[in-house]
Amino acid sequence: MSIATVPVAQADQNSRAAFIAKTYVHLFGAIGLFTVIEAGLFLSGLAQPIAEMMLSVSWLLVLGGFMVVGWIASAAAARAKSLPAQYAALLAYVGAEAFIFVPMLYLADLYAPGAISSAALVTLLGFGGLTGIALQTRKDFTFMGGMLRWIGVGVLLLIVGSIAFGFELGVFFSVAMVVFAGAVILYQTSNIMQNYPKDKYVSASLALFAAVALMFWYVLRIFMSRR
């Protein structure tokens, strides 16, 4: 095993600390870029036609597309070896997520004022608490990987079924998905610390961004359902 592929868990304390710092700097950079893109789309007036175009198809297709894009980007980032390839995967994913989020944010802004900021606050608090649990306890949550993948496939099949048979995925589905997103955050945080080499901090930030985006999506759905 080369030095570059040695998991950060086996590195010295300074290397682990540097890896964590770089990972979370890039994570919050990705969140900032996502926010800037969304602000640009709304301020330029492009958000409305994008939202109307995407809402002209089934909303559940957008829901399914959101999950599929997350899987593809996370897999691409995990395979990326060079730093430019990792950055390309991260930027592509942030851009794709910003586009997919437009109809959700458009509807929230139109019909549920204040829901976006409330959902963002709850998501950041939830992410911070779960990250603290994973990092402070140092418990290995990677055992959840297989189970989470199966649940993810089941959720996608449920979405497809709801499209095919016309039943609604209501607030209880959103609550369950927030719990699922929390489990993904615990798993990804543990997986990053256990298995990622210290030069893959950009890929690590993408994996965490995907989990944060998943939680924000469904927390926002819950807030929107209350209006």
C-alpha positions in Angstrom: 0.0 0.0 0.0 1.5 3.4 -1.0 1.6 6.3 1.3 -1.0 8.1 -0.8 -3.5 5.3 -0.2 -3.0 4.9 3.5 -6.2 5.8 5.3 -6.0 9.0 7.3 -7.0 7.0 10.4 -3.5 5.4 10.3 -1.7 8.8 9.9 -0.3 10.9 12.7 -2.4 13.3 14.7 -1.3 16.4 12.8 -2.1 14.8 9.5 -5.6 13.8 10.7 -6.2 17.3 12.0 -5.1 18.8 8.7 -7.3 16.4 6.8 -10.4 17.2 8.9 -9.7 21.0 8.5 -9.3 20.8 4.7 -12.4 18.6 4.4 -14.7 21.0 6.3 -13.2 24.1 4.7 -14.1 22.6 1.3 -17.5 21.5 2.6 -18.5 25.0 3.7 -16.9 26.3 0.5 -19.3 24.0 -1.5 -22.2 25.2 0.6 -21.2 28.8 0.0 -20.9 28.2 -3.8 -24.3 26.5 -3.8 -25.8 29.6 -2.1 -24.1 32.0 -4.5 -25.4 30.0 -7.5 -29.0 29.9 -6.1 -28.9 33.7 -5.3 -27.6 34.4 -8.9 -30.4 32.3 -10.4 -33.1 34.0 -8.4 -31.7 37.6 -8.7 -31.3 37.2 -12.5 -34.9 35.9 -12.9 -33.7 32.6 -14.3 -35.1 30.6 -11.3 -38.7 31.0 -12.4 -38.4 29.6 -16.0 -36.2 26.8 -14.7 -38.7 26.0 -11.9 -41.6 26.1 -14.4 -39.8 23.8 -16.8 -38.9 21.2 -14.2 -42.4 21.4 -12.5 -44.0 20.7 -15.9 -42.9 17.1 -15.4 -43.7 14.9 -12.4 -42.3 16.4 -9.2 -41.4 12.9 -8.1 -39.1 12.6 -11.1 -37.2 15.6 -9.7 -37.1 13.8 -6.3 -35.7 10.6 -7.9 -33.2 12.6 -10.0 -32.0 14.3 -6.9 -31.0 11.0 -5.3 -29.5 9.5 -8.5 -27.3 12.6 -9.0 -26.1 12.3 -5.5 -25.1 8.6 -5.9 -23.3 9.3 -9.3 -21.3 12.3 -8.0 -20.3 10.5 -4.7 -19.1 7.5 -6.7 -17.2 9.7 -9.2 -15.5 11.6 -6.4 -14.6 8.3 -4.6 -12.9 7.1 -7.8 -11.2 10.4 -8.6 -7.4 10.1 -7.9 -6.0 13.4 -8.9 -6.9 16.7 -7.1 -8.2 18.3 -10.3 -10.5 15.4 -10.9 -11.8 15.7 -7.3 -12.4 19.4 -7.8 -14.2 18.8 -11.1 -16.5 16.2 -9.5 -17.2 18.6 -6.6 -18.0 21.6 -8.8 -20.1 19.5 -11.2 -22.1 18.1 -8.3 -22.7 21.5 -6.6 -23.8 22.9 -10.0 -26.2 20.0 -10.6 -27.6 20.3 -7.1 -28.1 24.0 -7.4 -30.1 23.3 -10.6 -32.2 20.5 -9.1 -33.0 22.6 -6.0 -34.5 25.5 -8.0 -38.1 24.3 -8.1 -38.1 23.4 -4.4 -36.6 26.8 -3.4 -38.9 28.6 -5.9 -42.0 27.0 -4.3 -40.8 27.6 -0.8 -40.0 31.2 -1.5 -43.5 31.7 -3.1 -45.7 29.8 -0.7 -43.8 29.3 2.5 -41.9 32.5 3.4 -39.2 31.8 6.0 -39.1 28.1 5.4 -35.8 28.2 3.6 -33.9 30.0 6.4 -35.6 27.8 9.0 -34.7 24.6 7.1 -31.1 25.7 6.6 -30.7 26.4 10.3 -32.2 23.1 11.4 -30.0 21.3 8.8 -26.8 22.9 10.0 -27.6 22.2 13.6 -28.4 18.6 12.8 -25.3 18.2 10.8 -23.2 19.8 13.5 -24.6 17.6 16.2 -24.2 14.4 14.2 -20.7 15.3 13.1 -19.8 16.0 16.8 -21.1 12.5 17.7 -19.1 10.8 15.0 -15.9 12.7 15.7 -16.0 12.8 19.5 -17.1 9.2 20.1 -14.8 7.9 17.3 -17.4 5.0 16.9 -17.1 3.2 13.6 -20.4 3.7 11.8 -19.2 2.2 8.5 -21.2 -1.0 9.3 -24.3 0.9 8.2 -23.0 1.2 4.6 -24.8 -1.8 3.2 -28.0 -1.1 5.0 -28.1 2.5 3.8 -27.5 1.4 0.2 -30.4 -1.0 0.4 -32.6 1.6 2.0 -31.6 4.1 -0.7 -32.6 1.6 -3.4 -35.9 1.0 -1.6 -36.6 4.7 -1.5 -35.9 5.1 -5.2 -38.3 2.1 -5.9 -40.9 3.8 -3.7 -40.6 7.0 -5.7 -40.9 5.1 -8.9 -44.0 3.3 -7.5 -45.6 6.5 -6.5 -45.1 7.8 -10.0 -46.5 4.7 -11.6 -49.5 4.2 -9.2 -50.2 7.8 -8.3 -50.0 7.7 -4.5 -48.5 10.6 -2.5 -45.3 10.6 -0.5 -46.4 12.9 2.4 -44.8 14.4 5.5 -44.1 11.0 7.2 -41.9 10.1 4.2 -40.0 13.3 4.6 -39.5 12.7 8.3 -38.2 9.2 7.6 -35.9 10.7 4.9 -34.5 13.2 7.4 -33.7 10.3 9.8 -32.1 8.5 6.8 -30.0 11.5 5.9 -28.8 11.7 9.5 -27.7 8.1 9.3 -25.9 8.9 6.1 -24.1 11.8 7.8 -22.9 9.5 10.6 -21.8 6.9 8.0 -20.0 9.3 5.7 -18.2 11.0 8.6 -17.0 7.7 9.9 -16.2 6.3 6.5 -14.1 9.4 5.6 -12.0 9.1 8.8 -11.7 5.3 8.5 -11.0 4.8 4.8 -10.1 8.0 3.0 -6.4 8.7 2.3 -5.3 12.2 3.4 -5.0 13.5 -0.1 -8.8 12.9 -0.8 -10.2 15.7 1.3 -12.0 17.2 -1.7 -13.8 13.9 -2.4 -14.6 13.7 1.4 -16.2 17.2 1.3 -18.3 16.1 -1.7 -19.6 13.0 0.2 -20.5 15.2 3.2 -22.1 17.9 0.9 -24.3 15.2 -0.6 -25.5 14.1 2.8 -26.1 17.7 3.9 -28.1 18.4 0.7 -30.2 15.3 1.3 -31.1 16.4 4.8 -31.8 20.0 3.7 -34.1 18.8 0.9 -36.3 16.9 3.2 -36.2 19.3 6.2 -37.4 22.0 3.7 -40.2 19.7 2.5 -41.4 19.3 6.1 -41.3 23.1 6.7 -43.2 23.6 3.4 -45.9 21.1 4.4 -46.7 23.2 7.5 -47.6 26.3 5.5 
